Amino acid sequence: MELLAQFLLRLTFGLSFGMAITSSRLVSSGYFRNHLYVTLGLTTLAALALSQFSALAMWLAVLASLLSYVGSVCWLYEAKRAGAVMLWLVTAGSLAAALVGDPAGDASYAGAAAILRWIVVPTSGLVLGVTMAAMLLGHWYLNSPGMELGPLRRLLAVAAVVVGVQAVLSAIGLAAPWHAGVAAPIHWLLLRWLFGLVGVGTAIGMAWQTLKIPNTQSATGILYVAVVCAFVGELAAGLLSAESAFPL
């Protein structure tokens, strides 16, 4: 359940961050309103999963859930400035809940391992959430085909950067256990790298090239694949990291 809660909170953090950096001048309010309902559901489920493990993390998740609802109301009534503030608050609240509820705070982790585990929480969330935010925005172009492509390209660029950063952090974590004589299961490593890093990065690159045609429908289909790859990769990384002091 802790792994599920981490996944949900990291996804909420990345998704709300992706929406927060998307221009409300170029993207219609419905995009933000509808997908704040998604963060509302994610944080509510995370709070339920955390109820038996961490009271503080649970209440932070509840707070992020309430902020998601308030934010959706703001976007419903076209209060864009207030809605943007709510997006950033949901981002901060979900990240705080993820950090508090992560086993990195356990005393068994120290030094470089603890630092790397703390850093991986937001980077993992960005891989999950920004990729999903890009996919959802691509889908939104089907509802509003007249929107400019700039916001979607921006999300793809951010997603590409965070996948690169996550690959570096995962490589560092992977090297550390081998130096200590501990080998990670190869099948989980293949899922983590081939799906969660190489697969996501390749799909993002393909979506970027597809937008040059431009064909937002095809790009959105590719981003669906990227989201699935990100989910598989980060879940595999969570399972691997549960057995290692260093995040993988």
Backbone as JSON, one array per atom type, in Angstrom:
{
  "sequence": "MELLAQFLLRLTFGLSFGMAITSSRLVSSGYFRNHLYVTLGLTTLAALALSQFSALAMWLAVLASLLSYVGSVCWLYEAKRAGAVMLWLVTAGSLAAALVGDPAGDASYAGAAAILRWIVVPTSGLVLGVTMAAMLLGHWYLNSPGMELGPLRRLLAVAAVVVGVQAVLSAIGLAAPWHAGVAAPIHWLLLRWLFGLVGVGTAIGMAWQTLKIPNTQSATGILYVAVVCAFVGELAAGLLSAESAFPL",
  "N": [[0.82, -1.21, 0.0], [2.02, 1.19, 0.65], [3.69, 1.57, -1.53], [1.78, 1.93, -3.53], [0.57, 4.31, -2.61], [2.77, 6.06, -2.82], [3.16, 6.03, -5.6], [0.73, 7.2, -6.51], [0.81, 9.75, -5.3], [3.17, 10.84, -6.33], [2.52, 10.85, -9.03], [0.38, 12.66, -8.95], [1.75, 14.98, -8.13], [3.5, 15.42, -10.35], [1.62, 15.69, -12.44], [0.04, 17.9, -11.66], [2.05, 19.82, -11.59], [2.76, 19.83, -14.3], [0.39, 20.89, -15.39], [0.44, 23.36, -14.13], [2.55, 24.72, -15.33], [1.6, 25.15, -17.79], [0.29, 27.33, -20.18], [-2.5, 29.26, -19.42], [-3.56, 31.09, -21.06], [-3.28, 30.17, -23.61], [-4.42, 27.68, -23.55], [-7.56, 26.21, -23.03], [-9.8, 26.66, -20.21], [-11.12, 24.36, -19.43], [-9.37, 22.2, -19.63], [-7.71, 22.39, -17.37], [-9.6, 22.36, -15.31], [-10.99, 19.85, -15.61], [-8.92, 18.01, -15.23], [-8.01, 18.52, -12.74], [-9.93, 17.23, -11.32], [-9.01, 14.69, -11.68], [-6.61, 14.71, -10.15], [-7.83, 15.12, -7.72], [-9.13, 12.64, -7.3], [-6.87, 10.93, -7.29], [-5.36, 11.81, -5.04], [-7.18, 11.41, -3.0], [-7.46, 8.61, -2.98], [-4.81, 8.01, -2.36], [-4.64, 9.06, 0.23], [-6.32, 7.31, 1.59], [-4.83, 4.96, 1.31], [-2.62, 5.63, 2.81], [-3.51, 5.79, 5.4], [-2.95, 3.85, 7.31], [-0.27, 4.03, 7.72], [1.12, 6.57, 7.83], [0.18, 9.31, 9.52], [0.61, 12.07, 9.16], [1.4, 12.27, 6.44], [-0.94, 11.3, 5.33], [-2.83, 13.33, 5.99], [-1.72, 15.46, 4.62], [-2.11, 14.56, 2.04], [-4.9, 14.57, 2.03], [-5.29, 17.33, 2.25], [-4.21, 18.15, -0.22], [-6.1, 16.99, -1.83], [-8.43, 18.44, -1.17], [-7.62, 20.97, -2.02], [-7.44, 20.47, -4.73], [-10.12, 20.21, -5.39], [-11.07, 22.81, -4.78], [-9.54, 24.22, -6.62], [-10.59, 23.22, -9.04], [-13.12, 24.35, -8.97], [-12.45, 27.04, -9.13], [-11.44, 27.15, -11.79], [-13.72, 26.44, -13.12], [-15.31, 28.69, -12.89], [-13.82, 30.45, -14.31], [-11.83, 31.79, -12.92], [-8.91, 32.42, -13.35], [-6.41, 33.22, -12.29], [-6.6, 32.59, -9.54], [-7.06, 29.89, -9.89], [-4.62, 29.05, -10.97], [-2.95, 29.47, -8.79], [-4.0, 27.55, -7.05], [-3.26, 25.24, -8.43], [-0.46, 25.26, -8.1], [-0.38, 24.99, -5.33], [-1.54, 22.46, -4.98], [0.46, 21.01, -6.23], [2.62, 21.48, -4.44], [1.54, 20.42, -2.06], [1.04, 17.69, -2.67], [3.64, 16.81, -3.26], [4.88, 17.24, -0.79], [3.45, 15.39, 0.77], [4.25, 13.02, -0.49], [7.01, 13.03, 0.05], [7.04, 12.95, 2.87], [5.75, 10.54, 3.31], [7.47, 8.71, 2.16], [9.76, 5.95, 2.35], [12.34, 6.92, 2.53], [12.73, 8.54, 4.65], [13.25, 6.85, 6.69], [15.32, 5.64, 9.33], [17.14, 3.74, 8.58], [18.25, 4.4, 6.2], [20.92, 6.33, 5.09], [23.28, 9.03, 4.56], [24.59, 9.19, 1.25], [22.74, 7.48, 0.07], [20.26, 8.13, 1.29], [20.0, 10.82, 0.49], [19.87, 10.56, -2.3], [17.52, 9.09, -2.54], [15.63, 10.94, -1.65], [15.83, 12.87, -3.66], [14.94, 11.47, -5.88], [12.23, 11.21, -5.51], [10.73, 13.64, -6.37], [11.71, 13.7, -9.07], [10.89, 11.27, -10.15], [8.14, 11.64, -9.95], [7.82, 13.72, -11.77], [8.5, 12.51, -14.2], [6.38, 10.68, -14.41], [4.06, 12.37, -14.16], [4.32, 14.71, -15.84], [4.56, 13.55, -18.33], [2.03, 12.37, -18.47], [0.46, 14.68, -18.29], [1.12, 15.87, -20.72], [0.07, 13.97, -22.51], [-2.68, 14.16, -21.87], [-3.11, 16.81, -22.56], [-2.59, 16.67, -25.29], [-4.77, 15.12, -26.02], [-6.72, 16.97, -25.44], [-6.5, 18.75, -27.53], [-8.0, 17.57, -29.45], [-10.51, 18.25, -28.71], [-10.38, 21.0, -28.8], [-9.3, 22.05, -31.46], [-8.17, 24.37, -32.47], [-6.22, 25.39, -30.82], [-2.91, 26.63, -30.05], [0.21, 24.92, -30.68], [2.35, 25.29, -29.05], [2.19, 25.04, -26.09], [2.0, 22.21, -25.78], [4.37, 21.33, -26.96], [6.12, 22.44, -25.15], [5.62, 20.96, -22.8], [6.45, 18.45, -23.71], [9.18, 18.93, -24.05], [9.99, 19.46, -21.41], [9.36, 16.97, -20.3], [11.19, 15.33, -21.67], [13.61, 16.26, -20.63], [13.38, 15.62, -17.87], [13.21, 12.85, -17.99], [15.78, 12.27, -18.88], [17.27, 13.19, -16.66], [16.29, 11.45, -14.71], [17.25, 9.04, -15.7], [20.01, 9.35, -15.29], [20.11, 9.49, -12.46], [19.08, 6.97, -11.84], [21.05, 5.35, -12.93], [23.2, 5.96, -11.29], [22.23, 4.99, -8.84], [22.01, 2.32, -9.56], [24.65, 1.55, -9.98], [25.75, 1.72, -7.42], [24.79, -0.48, -5.64], [26.03, -2.63, -6.97], [28.72, -2.11, -6.55], [28.75, -2.71, -3.92], [28.42, -5.37, -3.97], [25.87, -6.34, -4.44], [23.36, -7.54, -6.5], [20.79, -6.49, -8.68], [17.54, -7.85, -9.63], [17.46, -9.01, -12.93], [15.27, -9.04, -14.7], [13.47, -7.17, -13.7], [15.05, -4.91, -13.88], [15.26, -4.68, -16.64], [12.6, -4.06, -17.3], [12.45, -1.62, -15.98], [14.38, -0.01, -17.31], [14.07, -0.41, -20.15], [11.35, 0.1, -20.59], [10.62, 2.25, -18.78], [12.54, 4.28, -19.15], [14.16, 4.28, -21.63], [12.02, 3.61, -23.36], [10.06, 5.58, -22.74], [11.48, 7.94, -23.36], [11.98, 7.55, -26.1], [9.35, 7.5, -27.13], [8.51, 10.09, -26.51], [10.24, 11.56, -28.15], [9.33, 10.69, -30.66], [6.71, 11.68, -30.6], [7.27, 14.41, -30.58], [8.42, 14.76, -33.12], [6.21, 14.06, -34.66], [4.51, 16.19, -34.23], [5.53, 18.04, -35.93], [4.34, 17.69, -38.33], [1.71, 19.07, -38.89], [0.36, 16.65, -36.56], [-1.73, 16.19, -34.25], [-3.38, 14.19, -33.28], [-2.14, 11.72, -33.84], [0.21, 12.16, -32.41], [-0.82, 12.23, -29.84], [-1.69, 9.59, -29.55], [0.79, 8.29, -29.54], [1.76, 9.35, -27.17], [0.09, 8.15, -25.33], [1.22, 5.62, -25.26], [3.69, 6.36, -24.19], [2.92, 7.13, -21.6], [2.01, 4.69, -20.53], [4.42, 3.25, -20.59], [5.92, 4.83, -18.82], [4.49, 4.43, -16.43], [4.85, 1.63, -16.04], [7.65, 1.54, -15.86], [8.27, 3.21, -13.61], [6.87, 1.93, -11.57], [8.21, -0.53, -11.56], [10.7, 0.44, -10.8], [10.07, 1.29, -8.22], [9.57, -1.16, -6.94], [12.08, -2.37, -7.2], [13.64, -0.54, -5.74], [12.69, -0.92, -3.2], [14.07, -3.07, -2.27], [16.63, -2.25, -2.07], [19.15, -0.08, -0.8], [19.77, 2.13, -2.3], [17.99, 4.09, -4.67], [16.59, 2.72, -7.64]],
  "CA": [[0.0, 0.0, 0.0], [2.91, 2.35, 0.64], [4.13, 1.75, -2.91], [0.64, 2.51, -4.24], [0.43, 5.71, -2.18], [3.86, 6.8, -3.43], [2.87, 6.17, -7.03], [-0.37, 8.14, -6.68], [1.23, 11.09, -4.9], [4.15, 11.31, -7.31], [1.77, 11.14, -10.26], [-0.35, 13.92, -8.7], [2.73, 16.07, -8.14], [3.94, 15.7, -11.71], [0.5, 16.12, -13.26], [-0.32, 19.28, -11.29], [3.16, 20.66, -12.04], [2.62, 19.98, -15.75], [-0.69, 21.83, -15.66], [0.81, 24.68, -13.62], [3.47, 25.41, -16.25], [0.9, 25.28, -19.08], [-0.31, 28.66, -20.31], [-3.96, 29.32, -19.44], [-3.93, 32.0, -22.15], [-3.28, 29.41, -24.85], [-5.17, 26.44, -23.34], [-8.85, 26.53, -22.44], [-9.91, 26.37, -18.78], [-11.62, 23.01, -19.23], [-8.23, 21.29, -19.45], [-7.28, 22.46, -15.97], [-10.72, 21.96, -14.45], [-11.25, 18.41, -15.7], [-7.82, 17.17, -14.75], [-7.96, 18.66, -11.28], [-10.75, 16.13, -10.8], [-8.13, 13.52, -11.66], [-5.75, 14.82, -8.96], [-8.72, 14.93, -6.57], [-9.28, 11.21, -7.11], [-5.58, 10.33, -6.96], [-4.96, 12.13, -3.67], [-8.13, 10.77, -2.08], [-7.05, 7.21, -2.88], [-3.53, 7.98, -1.65], [-4.92, 9.28, 1.64], [-6.85, 6.05, 2.13], [-3.73, 4.0, 1.38], [-1.66, 6.06, 3.84], [-4.15, 5.89, 6.71], [-2.37, 2.89, 8.24], [1.18, 4.13, 7.76], [1.63, 7.88, 8.22], [-0.93, 10.25, 9.71], [0.96, 13.36, 8.57], [1.32, 12.13, 4.99], [-2.35, 11.15, 4.99], [-3.5, 14.63, 6.05], [-1.21, 16.27, 3.51], [-2.82, 14.09, 0.85], [-6.27, 15.1, 2.15], [-5.2, 18.75, 1.92], [-4.05, 18.26, -1.68], [-7.4, 16.63, -2.41], [-9.32, 19.6, -0.99], [-7.13, 22.03, -2.9], [-7.82, 20.09, -6.09], [-11.54, 20.55, -5.56], [-11.18, 24.27, -4.83], [-8.98, 24.63, -7.91], [-11.54, 22.92, -10.12], [-14.19, 25.35, -8.9], [-11.89, 28.29, -9.66], [-11.38, 27.07, -13.24], [-15.1, 26.39, -13.6], [-15.81, 30.07, -12.96], [-12.84, 31.23, -15.07], [-10.93, 32.55, -12.04], [-7.66, 31.79, -13.79], [-5.3, 33.5, -11.38], [-6.8, 31.76, -8.36], [-6.89, 28.51, -10.31], [-3.19, 28.79, -11.11], [-2.42, 29.36, -7.41], [-4.42, 26.25, -6.54], [-2.43, 24.23, -9.07], [0.84, 25.23, -7.43], [-0.59, 24.47, -3.98], [-1.69, 21.0, -5.12], [1.8, 20.51, -6.52], [3.4, 21.49, -3.2], [0.94, 19.51, -1.07], [1.26, 16.29, -3.05], [5.06, 16.52, -3.1], [5.14, 17.13, 0.65], [2.9, 14.11, 1.21], [5.11, 11.96, -1.02], [8.28, 13.04, 0.78], [6.8, 12.51, 4.24], [5.34, 9.14, 3.3], [8.45, 7.85, 1.52], [10.67, 5.29, 3.29], [13.63, 7.6, 2.6], [12.85, 9.14, 5.97], [13.58, 5.81, 7.65], [16.67, 5.78, 9.86], [18.02, 2.74, 7.96], [18.9, 5.03, 5.06], [21.76, 7.44, 5.53], [24.29, 9.5, 3.62], [24.27, 9.36, -0.17], [21.52, 6.73, -0.25], [19.1, 8.92, 1.72], [19.91, 12.01, -0.36], [19.42, 10.15, -3.63], [16.11, 8.67, -2.44], [14.82, 12.15, -1.56], [15.84, 13.54, -4.96], [14.21, 10.67, -6.85], [10.78, 11.38, -5.33], [10.18, 14.59, -7.36], [12.04, 13.39, -10.46], [9.98, 10.19, -10.55], [6.83, 12.25, -10.13], [7.81, 14.52, -13.0], [8.44, 11.57, -15.33], [5.01, 10.17, -14.49], [3.01, 13.37, -14.29], [4.47, 15.59, -16.99], [4.21, 12.73, -19.49], [0.58, 12.24, -18.5], [-0.09, 16.0, -18.6], [1.28, 16.06, -22.16], [-0.91, 13.12, -23.18], [-4.01, 14.73, -21.66], [-3.19, 18.03, -23.35], [-2.74, 16.24, -26.68], [-6.17, 14.72, -26.17], [-7.54, 18.18, -25.4], [-6.47, 19.37, -28.86], [-9.08, 16.99, -30.24], [-11.7, 19.03, -28.34], [-10.15, 22.4, -29.19], [-8.24, 21.92, -32.47], [-7.6, 25.65, -32.83], [-5.2, 25.83, -29.88], [-1.53, 26.6, -30.51], [0.95, 23.73, -30.28], [3.43, 25.67, -28.15], [2.11, 24.42, -24.76], [2.28, 20.78, -25.84], [5.8, 21.19, -27.2], [6.81, 22.77, -23.9], [5.52, 19.8, -21.91], [7.31, 17.39, -24.24], [10.57, 19.3, -23.77], [10.21, 19.23, -19.97], [9.35, 15.52, -20.08], [12.45, 14.78, -22.17], [14.67, 16.63, -19.68], [13.25, 14.87, -16.61], [13.56, 11.45, -18.27], [17.24, 12.23, -18.88], [17.73, 13.31, -15.27], [15.94, 10.21, -14.01], [18.18, 8.01, -16.17], [21.29, 9.56, -14.61], [19.95, 9.1, -11.06], [18.91, 5.51, -11.79], [22.35, 4.75, -13.21], [23.99, 6.11, -10.06], [21.71, 4.03, -7.87], [22.29, 0.96, -10.04], [26.07, 1.26, -9.8], [26.1, 1.61, -6.0], [24.66, -1.83, -5.1], [27.01, -3.53, -7.57], [29.97, -1.89, -5.83], [28.61, -3.36, -2.6], [28.25, -6.8, -4.17], [24.45, -6.69, -4.5], [22.87, -7.47, -7.87], [19.33, -6.37, -8.78], [16.96, -8.81, -10.57], [17.64, -8.52, -14.3], [13.99, -8.83, -15.4], [12.92, -5.89, -13.24], [15.9, -3.86, -14.44], [14.88, -4.51, -18.05], [11.35, -3.3, -17.31], [12.7, -0.25, -15.54], [15.14, 0.75, -18.29], [13.53, -0.48, -21.51], [10.04, 0.76, -20.62], [10.51, 3.5, -18.03], [13.49, 5.32, -19.54], [14.35, 4.27, -23.09], [10.71, 3.63, -24.01], [9.42, 6.9, -22.58], [12.25, 8.92, -24.11], [11.74, 7.32, -27.53], [7.98, 7.92, -27.45], [8.47, 11.55, -26.47], [10.89, 12.02, -29.37], [8.43, 10.41, -31.79], [5.6, 12.64, -30.52], [7.81, 15.71, -30.99], [8.55, 14.75, -34.57], [4.87, 14.0, -35.24], [3.92, 17.53, -34.17], [6.06, 18.85, -37.02], [3.56, 17.46, -39.55], [1.48, 18.58, -37.53], [-0.73, 15.69, -36.39], [-1.87, 16.05, -32.8], [-4.05, 12.93, -32.96], [-1.11, 10.68, -33.82], [1.11, 12.45, -31.29], [-1.51, 11.83, -28.61], [-1.62, 8.14, -29.5], [2.15, 7.94, -29.12], [1.91, 9.73, -25.77], [-0.55, 7.1, -24.55], [2.26, 4.59, -25.08], [4.68, 6.92, -23.27], [2.36, 7.08, -20.25], [2.04, 3.28, -20.08], [5.83, 2.93, -20.33], [6.32, 5.53, -17.59], [3.86, 3.73, -15.31], [5.54, 0.35, -15.85], [9.02, 1.79, -15.44], [8.37, 3.74, -12.26], [6.44, 0.88, -10.64], [9.33, -1.46, -11.46], [11.73, 1.11, -10.0], [9.64, 1.25, -6.83], [9.79, -2.52, -6.42], [13.53, -2.56, -7.08], [14.18, 0.32, -4.69], [12.28, -1.45, -1.91], [15.03, -4.08, -1.88], [17.96, -1.67, -2.16], [19.32, 1.21, -0.11], [19.8, 3.16, -3.33], [16.86, 4.0, -5.63], [16.96, 2.2, -8.96]],
  "C": [[0.85, 1.27, 0.0], [3.4, 2.64, -0.77], [3.02, 2.38, -3.75], [0.49, 3.98, -3.89], [1.52, 6.58, -2.8], [3.6, 7.06, -4.91], [1.81, 7.24, -7.27], [0.05, 9.57, -6.37], [2.26, 11.67, -5.88], [3.47, 11.67, -8.63], [1.0, 12.45, -10.11], [0.58, 15.11, -8.77], [3.12, 16.43, -9.56], [2.84, 16.23, -12.6], [0.12, 17.57, -12.95], [0.79, 20.25, -11.69], [3.05, 20.9, -13.55], [1.52, 20.95, -16.12], [-0.31, 23.24, -15.24], [1.72, 25.44, -14.57], [2.86, 25.55, -17.65], [0.14, 26.6, -19.11], [-1.83, 28.59, -20.36], [-4.47, 30.3, -20.49], [-4.07, 31.24, -23.47], [-4.1, 28.12, -24.77], [-6.45, 26.77, -22.6], [-8.95, 26.01, -21.0], [-10.39, 24.95, -18.5], [-10.52, 21.99, -19.01], [-7.81, 21.24, -17.99], [-8.38, 21.96, -15.04], [-10.91, 20.44, -14.44], [-10.15, 17.58, -15.07], [-7.47, 17.45, -13.29], [-8.89, 17.65, -10.61], [-9.93, 14.85, -10.74], [-7.23, 13.57, -10.42], [-6.57, 14.67, -7.68], [-8.87, 13.43, -6.27], [-7.99, 10.53, -6.68], [-5.2, 10.57, -5.5], [-5.92, 11.53, -2.65], [-7.76, 9.3, -1.88], [-5.74, 7.08, -2.12], [-3.73, 8.16, -0.16], [-5.46, 8.01, 2.3], [-5.74, 5.02, 2.28], [-2.75, 4.34, 2.5], [-2.23, 6.01, 5.25], [-3.55, 4.96, 7.75], [-0.88, 3.07, 8.43], [1.7, 5.46, 8.3], [0.48, 8.88, 8.3], [-0.63, 11.59, 9.04], [0.85, 13.32, 7.05], [-0.13, 12.01, 4.54], [-3.05, 12.5, 4.97], [-2.99, 15.59, 4.99], [-1.88, 15.86, 2.2], [-4.26, 14.58, 0.86], [-6.29, 16.58, 1.78], [-5.07, 18.95, 0.41], [-5.35, 17.92, -2.39], [-8.37, 17.8, -2.33], [-8.91, 20.75, -1.91], [-7.47, 21.74, -4.36], [-9.28, 20.46, -6.37], [-11.73, 22.07, -5.67], [-10.65, 24.79, -6.16], [-9.92, 24.36, -9.06], [-12.69, 23.91, -10.14], [-13.7, 26.69, -9.46], [-11.86, 28.27, -11.2], [-12.77, 27.01, -13.85], [-15.65, 27.79, -13.81], [-14.8, 31.02, -13.6], [-12.01, 32.16, -14.2], [-9.52, 32.0, -12.25], [-6.5, 32.03, -12.83], [-5.4, 32.65, -10.13], [-6.61, 30.29, -8.7], [-5.44, 28.13, -10.45], [-2.53, 28.63, -9.74], [-2.77, 27.99, -6.83], [-3.59, 25.12, -7.16], [-1.07, 24.11, -8.39], [0.72, 24.7, -6.0], [-0.8, 22.95, -3.98], [-0.34, 20.36, -5.39], [2.63, 20.41, -5.25], [2.85, 20.48, -2.19], [1.18, 18.05, -1.4], [2.72, 15.9, -2.93], [5.41, 16.36, -1.63], [4.63, 15.8, 1.19], [3.77, 12.95, 0.75], [6.43, 11.88, -0.26], [8.11, 12.53, 2.2], [6.5, 11.01, 4.29], [6.34, 8.19, 2.69], [9.37, 7.21, 2.55], [12.04, 5.93, 3.37], [13.84, 8.25, 3.95], [13.21, 8.15, 7.05], [15.04, 5.93, 8.08], [17.65, 4.79, 9.22], [18.72, 3.29, 6.73], [19.68, 6.24, 5.54], [22.7, 7.84, 4.41], [23.78, 9.66, 2.21], [22.99, 8.64, -0.55], [20.28, 7.52, 0.09], [18.89, 10.13, 0.82], [19.35, 11.64, -1.73], [17.95, 9.74, -3.61], [15.2, 9.89, -2.36], [14.72, 12.83, -2.92], [14.95, 12.8, -5.96], [12.7, 10.82, -6.7], [10.21, 12.4, -6.32], [10.51, 14.24, -8.8], [11.16, 12.26, -10.99], [8.58, 10.74, -10.82], [6.73, 13.05, -11.42], [7.77, 13.63, -14.23], [7.01, 11.08, -15.52], [4.02, 11.27, -14.91], [3.12, 14.27, -15.5], [4.16, 14.83, -18.27], [2.69, 12.59, -19.61], [-0.08, 13.57, -18.83], [0.0, 16.28, -20.09], [0.27, 15.22, -22.94], [-2.32, 13.7, -23.07], [-4.18, 16.02, -22.46], [-3.33, 17.69, -24.83], [-4.17, 15.81, -26.97], [-7.08, 15.93, -26.2], [-7.55, 18.91, -26.74], [-7.56, 18.79, -29.75], [-10.39, 17.7, -29.94], [-11.6, 20.47, -28.81], [-9.03, 22.44, -30.22], [-7.59, 23.25, -32.85], [-6.5, 26.13, -31.9], [-3.81, 25.75, -30.5], [-0.82, 25.36, -29.97], [2.07, 24.02, -29.3], [3.36, 25.01, -26.77], [2.43, 22.93, -24.76], [3.77, 20.55, -26.09], [6.59, 21.47, -25.92], [6.77, 21.59, -22.94], [6.4, 18.65, -22.4], [8.78, 17.68, -23.95], [10.9, 19.06, -22.3], [10.27, 17.74, -19.68], [10.66, 14.89, -20.54], [13.59, 15.06, -21.19], [14.58, 15.77, -18.42], [13.53, 13.38, -16.82], [15.09, 11.29, -18.29], [17.81, 12.3, -17.48], [17.48, 12.02, -14.5], [16.86, 9.07, -14.44], [19.53, 8.12, -15.47], [21.2, 9.1, -13.15], [19.81, 7.58, -10.91], [20.24, 4.8, -12.04], [23.27, 4.84, -11.98], [23.54, 5.1, -9.02], [22.0, 2.59, -8.26], [23.74, 0.59, -9.8], [26.42, 1.01, -8.33], [25.92, 0.21, -5.43], [25.67, -2.81, -5.68], [28.37, -3.36, -6.9], [29.95, -2.58, -4.47], [28.4, -4.86, -2.73], [26.82, -7.26, -4.2], [23.96, -6.52, -5.93], [21.35, -7.4, -7.87], [18.81, -7.4, -9.79], [16.93, -8.24, -11.99], [16.3, -8.23, -14.98], [13.33, -7.52, -14.98], [13.74, -4.72, -13.77], [15.56, -3.61, -15.91], [13.57, -3.74, -18.17], [11.6, -1.84, -16.98], [13.36, 0.58, -16.65], [14.49, 0.75, -19.67], [12.18, 0.23, -21.62], [10.13, 2.17, -20.03], [11.43, 4.61, -18.46], [13.66, 5.37, -21.06], [13.01, 4.38, -23.82], [10.04, 4.98, -23.93], [10.15, 7.94, -23.4], [12.03, 8.79, -25.62], [10.35, 7.81, -27.95], [7.85, 9.44, -27.45], [9.11, 12.13, -27.73], [10.01, 11.82, -30.59], [7.26, 11.39, -31.8], [6.05, 14.03, -30.97], [7.91, 15.81, -32.51], [7.18, 14.76, -35.26], [4.2, 15.37, -35.23], [4.44, 18.43, -35.28], [5.21, 18.71, -38.28], [2.57, 18.58, -39.84], [0.29, 17.61, -37.49], [-0.87, 15.42, -34.9], [-2.53, 14.73, -32.42], [-3.04, 11.78, -32.88], [-0.14, 10.89, -32.66], [0.48, 12.03, -29.97], [-1.49, 10.31, -28.45], [-0.25, 7.65, -29.05], [2.35, 8.23, -27.64], [1.15, 8.78, -24.84], [0.45, 5.99, -24.24], [3.31, 5.08, -24.08], [4.19, 6.85, -21.83], [2.4, 5.65, -19.7], [3.47, 2.87, -19.74], [6.32, 3.59, -19.04], [5.75, 4.83, -16.37], [4.6, 2.43, -15.0], [6.95, 0.58, -15.29], [9.13, 2.27, -14.0], [7.86, 2.75, -11.21], [7.54, -0.17, -10.47], [10.45, -0.86, -10.61], [11.37, 1.11, -8.53], [9.86, -0.1, -6.2], [11.27, -2.8, -6.24], [14.1, -1.78, -5.9], [13.8, -0.16, -3.29], [13.28, -2.47, -1.37], [16.47, -3.53, -1.85], [18.01, -0.37, -1.38], [19.29, 2.37, -1.08], [18.61, 3.0, -4.26], [17.35, 3.56, -6.99], [15.93, 2.63, -10.01]]
}
